[in-house]
Structure formats: structure tokens, C-alpha cells
Amino acid sequence: YRLAEEGPADIRIGNVASDLGIVTGSGEVTFSLESGSDYLKIDNMTGELSTTERRIDREKLPQCQMIFDENECFLDFEVSVIGPSQSWVDLFEGRVIILDINDNTPTFPSPVLTLTVEENRPVGTLYLLPTATDRDFGRNGIERYELLQEPAARSSVFELQVADTLDGEKQPQLIVKGPLDREQRDSYELSLRVRDGGEPARSSQAILRVLITDVNDNSPRFEKSIYEADLAENSSPGTPILQLRATDLDVGVNGQIEYVFGAATESVRRLLRLDETSGWLSVLHRIDREEVNQLRFTVMARDRGQPPKTDKATVVLNIRDENDNVPTIDIRKIGRIPLRDGVASVAEDVLVDTPIALVQVSDRDQGENGVVTCTVVGDVPFQLKPASEGEGEPQNKRKYFLHTSAPLDYEAVRDYNVVIVAVDSGSPSLSSNNSLLVRVGDTNDNPPVFSQAVLEVSFPENNLPGERVATVVATDADSGKNAEITYSLEASPLSSEAPGGIFSIDPDSGDVSVQAVLDREQRDTYEFQVTARDKGIPSLQGSTTVVVRVADRNDNEPRFMQDVFTFYVKENLQPNSPVGMVTVMDFDKGRNAELSLSIQPGDHDQAAGIFSIENDTGTIFSTVSFDREQQTSYTFKVKAVDGGEPPRSATATVSLFVMDENDNAPTVTFPSNSSYTVLPPSSNMRTVVATVVATDADTGLNADLNYSIVGGNPFKLFEIDPASGVVSLVGKLAPKHYGLHRLVVQVNDSGQPPQSTTALLHVFVNESLSNATVVESQVARSLHTPLAQDIAGDPSYELSKQRLSIVIGVVAGIMTVILLILVVVMARYCRSKSKHGYEAGKKDHEDFFTPQQHDKAKKPKKDKKGKKGKQPLYSSIVTVEASKPNGQRYDSVNEKLSDSPGIGRYRSVNGGPGSPDLARHYKSSSPLPTVQLHPQSPTAGKKHQAVQDLPPANTFVGAGDNISIGSDHCSEYS
């Protein structure tokens, strides 16, 4: 069943009988509520289930305190169905789910909520606010929070944000949205309202008081993170130990520091005192090292800011021991060596480093006071060594073995009184001593001994057989037969070669002799062993290693790796650059193999002052930069001299070949820039005009030349063979092609990077050449004309054709107009005649429109034979003259000054009878009007303005200027 909480009494919940399918009404079946009667009741006859007088509050039910699922909060009950006279009884269990209603108001933990916010917090800083509680749940629980700001605070300094937590709760958060300045305003009072989702909704609110506090943004800082000090035990109370110092960059209460114990045990607080103002740490009660040997704790430095900031430092206090105990020494037997009543018996043949007694040293003190140094006093062949190397052995209790440190010799010393002294490290130190008497037993224990374990001997090569190399001597500390020694040679342990074939030894004297001639270059070291045996029983022996080092003599000449060294270098190499390296060696050693290299001049003294050689590496350097075009190879000798006495030497030949680089541009030898070639107009196709001849000082690909025409061939009349430089005519010559052609020829080599030269080839197209002066003047002018401007043929040919077309058109137009006028006049005249009639013999008045007759006197005169006067060939040659200053101009022939005001003018030049026939392609059918020069024309001041100064030679690179070429531009050729 389901039932809402807080309902009144007697609310019907349900009918158990009907729900169980039991028929009631006869009174034979009754119902009884067996459990749940605190809040429920049942009608015995009808089975009607209802509530009692006790109000059901879901939030107060114990079983529903932590339940947030409405289906999980319920009341269990039991109902028994009883038959007639209780002849049978059935027990049923039931459950009433208690439904939540909105009967609780959400509340804050306090009516006034205080939040402290530091000034200068950045915008966006988030603070968690206390959450409200609502005993209801689900939709009746908390639904939202609201922030009600006072009117003066509506500057959006704060903003409320509600976040959903992982457990489904709502968390109010206050966000800083504006600047906070405590000095301007130190608090804000806001209202925080909470609402639930019930119907009707319940709400409550609390005052949110935001306090703006001063910023304590600097923490105290200790000078050290760890303070360590030593304190003597039993120090009197009040003894200062150390002072802890911390600094705080803040001022006022935020910079006031107090010192307190941090993580410290009760014993630390009981034994030590910390001054909270000065930071002095002192003794409060006496400290016993045996009770505690170290105190380790932390001290906090805390400022008085709100909230306070802290720093901590670790203090390590070591309790220093007082030295009040004397070390003790106990000597006992060890192993099979007997020791009784302080006397130990040791045979002299015991091995060195044999333990003969056990010594135990102890000190009751600790630390340095308990660290004991134990030594053997006096010059005796015994020493102490630790009995164990374990790190766990206590410092104040150690065990030592008394070892023999040298062989014992009964013949030398029979008894040793060994005194052992133990000293602790206290201050002042305490010491004690004990002694042991060692008695030595005699044995044959001394083998022959050499004074040196390795004997090195230097012996020169090229010796005579049988020469003495060295004498070895061994000694024996024994006497009698035990001291008699014989010598023999044996192979060295490091060499299996027997020395008997080369060296021998006298068995009694120890003289070592050589039986063969030694050569250091074949072998420079011999090593063998000399053994000395005594005649004792058992016999003892000793040995030494003899190393014979064969000394060098200067018996080998220097030797070059090659008799002739050949090197190839590029020309234009920087001076002092390496050009080659020679290798030389000397099989001798030491000073005999120290070589000195030098350059020896060749037959023609080619290398004098040009080459140098580095003595250490054999590197040859050049002092000059090579030029293959001047010299292609060098030959010289290199001499090597060793440092022996007398010195030996050797020489080698060095051949150096200079490799070519593309460092020379082609040079045009023909034609020159000022020369020209005459080409008749009747020349056939493929006629050879000229041959451009060029040379290159380089070789190989760097001197492989190719030719090309790069300018001055707008009509494609000429072609040049790329390999031979032969210029041929490939187009048909027309009248417009008559005159001077300037071909710009470029010669390139095949080097990397390639180099080039530009030359001018002038071709004068005409039947003959009678007046060379005019052509030469045109060639001279072309040298001052930019290369970008083409000079090809008659410059006025196309212009004359254009003018002729214009004249024909104008004449045709005028004739048409005249014809129309005549038609009109005739029409009017006929109309007048028809009116007045025609009178015979009457002369008409001259009509205004009748064409005027030309004056016969103005006709050209004829010569005496009735023919036209014969004009010279140069009568119509037209040139363009540049204006001179002050309106004067140059005459092209006789340099007469004219008064033309600053303009160029076409003039005919009258040549003599020997002048070339240029009239045919320079002649104009009508007098040419005065032509105004374009502003881009060369300026006044010189007859021929030099746009580009060309060198007198023919090895220049032409470059065009920015004067454009067009029909409306005037120049010397257009």
C-alpha cells in the first residue's frame, strides 16, 4: 500500500480482505493486526486497514532517516486471518510505503553566513558557500539558490553559481566578478535564498556577510631547512644550544613571527625550551646520553597574519658523549699457535700475514669517545688487522688478528716483545696497553733474493758475439749450504721463446752474455728469466726478469713512400693553402728517426719561394695563387734528413699540375666593334657575311665556345653557327633592309659557371661603298646607341609608306569634295542658263570655285638638253640631328650652326660624285616637314648623346637602357 505522510487519523489505506480474496460479512472470519499497530489499525470484521491517531512523519521514522528513495521508506505490518473459533489461523505480511510531502523548509546552518575573501583576488576566484539542508527529498528537496544583493552592491562584484555534485546535491559557489579593495570597502552583505521544488515551494534565506581581509602573501622563511647541533650530555639547564631565525617580507602583524614546536615528542618538550619570540633553543633539564642520544623535531615559524602563514625547519640535536671510560685490551690464542702466560711460539717459516693471536679491544663510551685506535708499538714484524669486515660491528668493541707483517728470521732476531696500545678518540683521550712475547723457531726459510724483480738493460745493436750484457746478483739471508747459489736462464712467463740460442749466463758469477749479432729493426726487446737456487734441503729459489732493450744506431736512411709524388690542384687557390702531402719514414728510432723536411728547387728553380713544407705532417703549402694560363705545372724535390750522427738523407720528386678553372671570359678577336661589312642586296641565301672569331685562355670545356645573336636581328635575316661563329644570310633582302645592320653577338664558354662576351657586327647592305665616311659615322653613332634598340636597315622606309598612304587618302578625299562642288555649280549654272538663255561668244565670269592654274615659273628647271637635272647620290639622305644648346644645331657635313629653336630637323646631305648610291632607299617623294623630337630623345648638348659608353675594344657586355622603341619615338635611326 501507499500512504502520504502527515495525514490525519482514520485515513483508509486499503482492504486486506478484498485484497486477499476473503469473503467477509458472516462474522466467522476475523482479522487481527499482529505488528505495526503504532501507526496502523484494522477492522476485525471487514479487514479495513487505516491510520491511528499517531501522526506519521517520514523524516522521523528511524528506518527512513538515511533513505532518499521513496520506495525504500515503508512500514511493515502483519495481519492474521482467524477462522471460526480460531480453528485455523493464516498470517500475512504487508508493507505501507510512506510517501514524502513538502512539509520541511530548507534551512541554512546559520542565519548569518560569514565568508572571508582576501583582497586582490583575481576575477573568477571561486568560493564554496555553506549548503542548506532540507529534510524532504526528491522534488521536495532543494531545487535552487539565489543571491540577493543590496542595491549599493549591484556592481556585479560577486556572482552566484550553483554546481551539481557527484552525489546529486547542489553546491552554491560565490565567484568574484570584479576588483576587491579592502581599503575602499572591507565588507559586503548579501542575501542568500534557497528554494525547494515542492508545491507550493518553500524557501528561506540567510545573510551572507563577505569580509574583505588584508592579504598576507608572504610566508616566513627559515634561514636553513635543517638545523643541526651537538650538545654535551649533562649540560646545565639554561645552556643555549642554537638560535632559529626566520624572516617574513610582510610588515605589521603579517610580518611578526613566533616560534613554536611542531612535530616534537613529549621528551623534546620536557628537555628543551624554545623562546617563541627570539627563536633561541636552550636546555630545560639535564640530558643523559645513555637515556637518549639524539633529539629530532620540527619548529614552526608562524606569522600573525589572518590566516597565518607558516614555515617549518627540522632540528637535529646530537647528544655528545663524555669520555669517562678507559679502553681494555684482551690477548687470546688463535688457531694452532700456542699462547700461554703471555708467550706465543712461532716458527720462522710461517707465511707473511699469518695470524698468531686474537686481540679484543672495547670501550664503554660511545661515539668518538668509544672509537678506539689500536696499534703495535715499535719496529716489529707484526701488525693488527680487523678480525671481520662487517659493518654491523659496534665502534666501541672490536676484534683484531695479530699478523706477521714480514718474514721471521731466527738467525736475525729470536724474540720479539710486541706491545699493543689502544687509544680512544675522546678529548682528552684515554689509553691503555698490553704486551705479548713472541719466540721465533729456526727453519730454512730464506730463498735467494734479487735486488730487483725486473732488471732492464740497454745494449746497442750491431754488437760482437760473446760481449757481456749484464751481471745479475742474488743474496740469501741463510748461511752455509743454504746460502750457496747457482744461476740459470729460463724463458720468461710472458714469452715461450728459450733464451739459450741468443743469451747465456755463468752459473757461478751471474754474467749474462750475447751469442749473436742484434738488429733493433728486426727485434728491439728480449726478455728472459734468471733463476737463483740455493743448496739447502729442500732447495729454495728466487728469480728476476731481465729485459734487454736493443739501443738504436743510425743504420737506416729515410725512405719516401713513393719516388715521385703527383698532385693536382685548382688554379686561383688561396695562398698558404695545402696542395699535397708526402709520406716518409725511417726504421730507426729516437733522434735517428727525427726527420727534417725541406723543399729543394728544381732544374729551373720553379719552386724557389713558392712552396713550403710542414715538418710534422709532410703537408706542402703554396705561398702564391696559381694561374694555369701562366704556368701549368711545377716540379721540385723534397729532401728528408734524419737526426743521427752522421745524418742520413733521401729525396723524392714532386710534380704539381695546375687544373684549369673557368676564370677567363672569351675574347673576340674579329670583328672589332667599330668595323663593318658590306653586303650587296643581291646576295643569295646562305651567303657568308662574316666570321666571328673568339678565343678563351682556359682549356677543355672552359674554352669550348658557342656563338649566338642576341640582338639587332628583328627581321631574322642573319644566322650564326653556334660552333664556328660563321654569320650567314638566311632571309631575302628587300628595299627596307638597305642600310646599316648592327648584330649583337654573344660568345659563351661551357664552364661552370659560364662566362660570356658580347661583340658588335656591323653589316652595311648596299650595292657598293663609295662614301665610307657616312657609313663610319653611322657605325660610330651605333656605338652610343643602347643595345636594346635595334639598328636594322632603312629607318624611314615604313614611315614613307605610311605617309604615302595618308597623302593618297587625303588627295582622294579632296577630289571627291571638288567633284561634289562642281556638280552643284553646274546644276545651278544650268538652271540660270535656262532662265536667261545662252549668249554666243560671251565669256563667262571666272567662277570662284574654278581651280587656280599653277605658275609655270615654279616648275622644276630642266638642264640644257631638256632633261631633268641629275642630282647627286646623297641628295636625299636623311639624318636626325640632336639639338644643341641655345637653339643651335649641328650640320651633319660642315658643322654649320642653324637657328632652329631646339628641334631636330631632316636635312639632305649633298655628297660628291663618289658617294654611294643611297638615294634609292633614303629618297623621299616630297619634302619632309620639320619633325619635333620626342621627349625621350637624347637631350641637347652633344651631337650624339652617349646613352652607353662603349669601350674601344670589342670585349664588352652590352645592356639596354630604359628608352622604349616605338613609332612615336625619334632617335638617330628612327
Number of C-alpha atoms within 10 A of each C-alpha: 13 14 20 14 18 16 14 12 15 13 14 14 17 17 16 20 19 13 9 10 8 12 12 14 9 8 12 13 22 22 22 17 20 14 17 16 14 13 16 24 23 22 15 17 16 19 25 17 22 18 21 17 14 13 14 21 17 25 19 10 14 10 13 18 12 10 14 14 12 15 12 13 22 19 20 13 19 15 20 17 20 18 15 11 9 11 7 10 13 10 13 13 11 13 14 19 18 23 18 23 19 21 19 18 22 24 21 20 12 13 13 16 18 15 18 14 20 21 19 15 17 13 14 13 13 17 16 14 17 16 18 22 16 20 19 22 21 16 15 24 23 27 17 15 23 16 20 18 19 12 8 7 13 10 11 11 15 24 17 19 17 16 13 10 9 7 6 8 14 18 17 23 19 18 17 20 18 16 14 22 16 17 10 8 12 16 17 17 17 20 16 23 20 24 22 25 18 21 10 10 16 20 19 16 21 19 18 23 17 18 18 22 20 18 17 21 14 18 22 25 19 20 12 14 13 13 18 14 12 14 20 15 18 16 16 14 15 14 15 16 17 18 14 22 17 22 16 20 13 17 11 9 13 24 21 18 26 18 23 18 17 14 14 14 13 8 10 15 13 11 15 20 21 20 14 16 12 14 20 16 19 19 20 19 16 16 20 15 18 11 7 12 17 13 16 15 16 19 21 23 29 24 26 16 22 14 15 17 21 20 16 22 21 17 21 16 18 18 22 20 22 19 21 15 18 20 25 19 19 13 20 16 18 15 9 8 13 14 19 11 7 13 15 19 16 20 17 22 17 18 15 15 18 16 23 23 21 20 22 17 21 22 24 15 23 21 19 18 27 28 23 28 14 25 15 19 15 12 8 15 16 24 20 21 18 14 15 12 8 8 7 7 11 13 17 19 18 20 20 19 23 24 19 20 16 15 17 26 20 19 14 10 12 14 14 17 14 20 15 21 20 22 22 26 16 22 11 10 16 19 17 15 17 16 17 19 16 20 17 21 18 14 15 19 22 24 24 24 19 20 12 14 12 14 18 14 15 14 20 16 19 16 14 12 14 15 14 16 17 18 13 20 18 23 17 21 15 21 12 9 12 22 21 17 25 18 23 17 23 18 16 19 11 9 12 10 14 15 18 14 10 15 20 19 21 15 15 13 13 22 16 22 18 22 17 15 13 21 17 19 15 8 11 16 15 17 21 23 22 23 23 28 22 24 16 20 9 10 14 19 20 20 22 21 21 22 17 19 18 20 19 22 19 20 18 18 20 23 17 20 12 14 13 15 19 15 15 13 16 16 20 16 16 13 13 15 14 18 17 18 17 20 12 19 15 21 16 21 16 12 14 24 22 17 22 16 22 19 22 20 17 16 10 10 13 15 18 13 12 18 20 21 21 14 13 10 12 19 16 22 18 20 15 15 15 22 18 20 15 8 11 14 17 17 19 20 19 23 18 24 20 24 16 20 11 9 16 19 17 16 21 21 20 23 16 18 18 21 16 22 20 21 20 19 21 25 19 24 14 17 19 17 25 18 15 20 15 18 23 15 18 12 16 14 14 13 13 17 19 21 16 23 15 21 17 19 16 20 16 12 15 24 22 16 22 19 24 18 23 14 18 22 17 12 12 12 16 22 20 22 15 15 11 14 21 16 24 19 20 16 15 15 20 11 15 15 21 25 23 25 27 24 24 22 24 23 26 23 25 16 20 11 10 16 19 19 20 23 26 31 27 27 22 25 25 21 16 15 19 15 17 11 11 18 19 14 12 18 23 15 17 26 21 16 24 20 23 18 21 20 24 24 24 21 21 17 17 12 13 17 11 11 12 15 12 12 12 11 12 12 12 12 12 12 12 12 12 15 12 12 14 14 12 11 14 12 11 12 12 12 12 12 11 10 9 8 10 11 9 6 6 7 7 7 6 7 8 7 10 10 8 7 6 8 7 7 7 7 8 9 11 11 10 8 7 8 9 11 12 8 12 18 21 24 19 23 21 21 20 20 22 26 25 21 13 12 15 19 26 17 17 17 10 8 10 10 12 14 10 15 13 18 20 25 21 16 18 17 18 15 19 13 13 12 19 20 21 23 16 13 20 25 19 16 9 9 11 13 8 12 12 11 21 13 9 14 15 20 16 20 14 15 19 20 17 16 16 15 12 18 11 11 12 21 23 18 16 21 11 13 13 10 15 12 14 9 9 11 14 19 22 19 20 17
